[in-house]
Amino acid sequence: MSIIIRKAELTDAKAIKEIYECKNAHSGTLQLPHPSLTLWEKRLSNIPDNVYNYVAIINNEIVGNLGFELYQSK
């Protein structure tokens, strides 16, 4: 089994939404459960330059999502 990691794309919105609908995913975050597909599409289409959002893929299925924000001290 190989895992592919790549930047998240707008077309990944539905798969990411389904991941965060799982109780184990949203219960350990500050996310509200059951966000709409429109919300995920909006999030993925407006990613700032200092935010990095990735997906993990196994057998052509998105199975994970990771995001982080880079802060620079002034």
Backbone as numpy.savetxt, mean C-alpha at the origin, in Angstrom:
# Nx Ny Nz CAx CAy CAz Cx Cy Cz
9.58 -20.47 -4.37 8.73 -19.30 -4.37 9.62 -18.06 -4.37
9.34 -17.15 -5.28 10.08 -15.89 -5.28 9.13 -14.75 -4.97
9.66 -13.76 -4.29 8.90 -12.57 -3.93 9.45 -11.41 -4.75
8.57 -10.70 -5.40 8.96 -9.51 -6.17 8.51 -8.28 -5.40
9.40 -7.32 -5.26 9.08 -6.05 -4.62 9.20 -4.97 -5.70
8.17 -4.15 -5.82 8.22 -3.04 -6.77 7.42 -1.87 -6.23
7.62 -0.70 -6.83 6.85 0.47 -6.43 5.37 0.23 -6.70
4.55 0.70 -5.79 3.10 0.59 -5.96 2.65 1.49 -7.11
1.66 1.02 -7.83 1.09 1.76 -8.95 -0.40 1.96 -8.71
-0.97 2.90 -9.42 -2.39 3.20 -9.28 -3.25 1.95 -9.52
-2.82 1.11 -10.43 -3.59 -0.11 -10.73 -3.55 -1.13 -9.59
-2.73 -0.90 -8.57 -2.64 -1.79 -7.41 -3.67 -1.44 -6.34
-4.43 -0.38 -6.53 -5.33 0.12 -5.49 -6.29 -0.96 -4.97
-6.90 -1.72 -5.86 -7.87 -2.73 -5.43 -7.21 -3.81 -4.57
-6.05 -4.27 -4.96 -5.35 -5.31 -4.20 -4.90 -4.79 -2.83
-4.42 -3.56 -2.79 -4.00 -2.98 -1.50 -5.21 -2.78 -0.60
-6.32 -2.33 -1.17 -7.56 -2.18 -0.40 -7.95 -3.51 0.23
-7.87 -4.59 -0.54 -8.25 -5.91 -0.03 -7.32 -6.36 1.10
-6.06 -6.02 1.02 -5.12 -6.35 2.10 -5.54 -5.66 3.38
-5.85 -4.36 3.29 -6.20 -3.59 4.48 -7.61 -3.87 4.99
-8.39 -4.62 4.25 -9.71 -5.04 4.75 -9.59 -6.20 5.73
-8.46 -6.89 5.73 -8.25 -8.00 6.66 -8.07 -7.45 8.07
-8.72 -8.07 9.02 -8.69 -7.59 10.41 -7.25 -7.49 10.93
-6.42 -8.47 10.61 -5.04 -8.45 11.09 -4.25 -7.28 10.53
-4.63 -6.77 9.37 -3.91 -5.65 8.77 -4.32 -4.32 9.39
-5.59 -4.04 9.45 -6.00 -2.72 9.95 -5.98 -2.61 11.46
-6.04 -3.74 12.18 -6.05 -3.65 13.64 -4.70 -3.22 14.20
-3.62 -3.42 13.47 -2.29 -3.03 13.95 -1.82 -1.70 13.40
-2.73 -0.93 12.82 -2.36 0.36 12.25 -3.30 1.44 12.77
-3.07 2.65 12.34 -3.97 3.74 12.67 -4.99 3.96 11.55
-5.06 2.99 10.61 -6.01 3.06 9.51 -7.42 2.74 10.01
-8.40 3.37 9.42 -9.78 2.98 9.67 -10.07 1.73 8.84
-10.89 0.82 9.34 -11.20 -0.38 8.55 -12.07 -0.04 7.35
-11.92 -0.82 6.30 -12.75 -0.77 5.10 -12.72 0.57 4.35
-11.53 1.10 4.05 -11.48 2.31 3.24 -11.97 1.99 1.82
-12.52 2.98 1.16 -13.07 2.77 -0.18 -11.97 2.63 -1.23
-12.33 2.04 -2.35 -11.41 1.93 -3.47 -11.00 3.32 -3.96
-11.94 4.25 -3.96 -11.64 5.63 -4.37 -10.57 6.25 -3.49
-10.63 5.99 -2.19 -9.62 6.51 -1.27 -8.24 5.96 -1.60
-8.16 4.65 -1.86 -6.86 4.05 -2.20 -6.35 4.57 -3.53
-7.23 4.75 -4.49 -6.81 5.32 -5.78 -6.28 6.73 -5.59
-6.93 7.50 -4.75 -6.49 8.87 -4.46 -5.12 8.86 -3.78
-4.94 7.98 -2.81 -3.66 7.88 -2.11 -2.52 7.52 -3.07
-2.78 6.57 -3.96 -1.73 6.11 -4.87 -1.46 7.08 -6.01
-2.38 7.95 -6.30 -2.17 8.90 -7.39 -1.56 10.21 -6.90
-1.45 10.39 -5.60 -0.92 11.64 -5.04 0.20 11.37 -4.04
1.17 10.56 -4.42 2.26 10.22 -3.51 3.33 11.31 -3.61
3.62 12.00 -2.49 4.66 13.03 -2.51 6.05 12.45 -2.81
6.97 13.30 -3.22 8.32 12.86 -3.58 9.06 12.19 -2.43
8.75 12.55 -1.20 9.47 12.00 -0.05 8.80 10.76 0.54
7.78 10.24 -0.13 7.08 9.05 0.32 7.34 7.93 -0.67
7.66 6.76 -0.14 7.95 5.59 -0.95 6.94 4.51 -0.60
6.29 3.95 -1.61 5.24 2.98 -1.40 5.51 1.78 -2.30
5.59 0.60 -1.72 5.95 -0.61 -2.45 4.91 -1.70 -2.23
4.88 -2.65 -3.14 4.06 -3.85 -2.99 4.94 -5.08 -3.09
4.52 -6.14 -2.42 5.17 -7.45 -2.52 4.26 -8.35 -3.32
4.85 -9.09 -4.26 4.07 -9.94 -5.16 4.60 -11.37 -5.11
3.68 -12.32 -4.96 4.00 -13.74 -5.03 3.02 -14.36 -6.02
3.55 -15.09 -6.99 2.71 -15.75 -8.01 1.72 -14.77 -8.65
2.22 -13.59 -9.02 1.42 -12.56 -9.68 0.29 -12.00 -8.84
0.35 -12.18 -7.52 -0.67 -11.65 -6.62 -0.01 -10.72 -5.60
-0.58 -9.54 -5.42 -0.06 -8.61 -4.42 -0.45 -9.14 -3.05
0.57 -9.37 -2.21 0.35 -9.96 -0.90 0.80 -9.04 0.24
1.39 -7.91 -0.08 1.86 -7.01 0.96 2.06 -5.61 0.43
2.07 -4.66 1.36 2.24 -3.25 1.04 3.12 -2.62 2.12
4.07 -1.83 1.67 4.97 -1.15 2.60 5.14 0.28 2.14
5.07 1.19 3.05 5.30 2.59 2.73 6.13 3.24 3.81
6.96 4.18 3.40 7.69 4.96 4.39 7.91 6.36 3.87
8.12 7.27 4.80 8.28 8.68 4.48 9.66 9.12 4.92
10.37 9.80 4.04 11.72 10.26 4.32 11.66 11.71 4.80
12.16 11.94 5.99 12.25 13.29 6.55 13.71 13.71 6.55
13.95 14.96 6.21 15.30 15.51 6.26 15.33 16.61 7.30
16.37 16.57 8.16 16.51 17.63 9.15 17.07 18.87 8.47
16.64 20.00 8.94 17.07 21.27 8.32 18.19 21.90 9.09
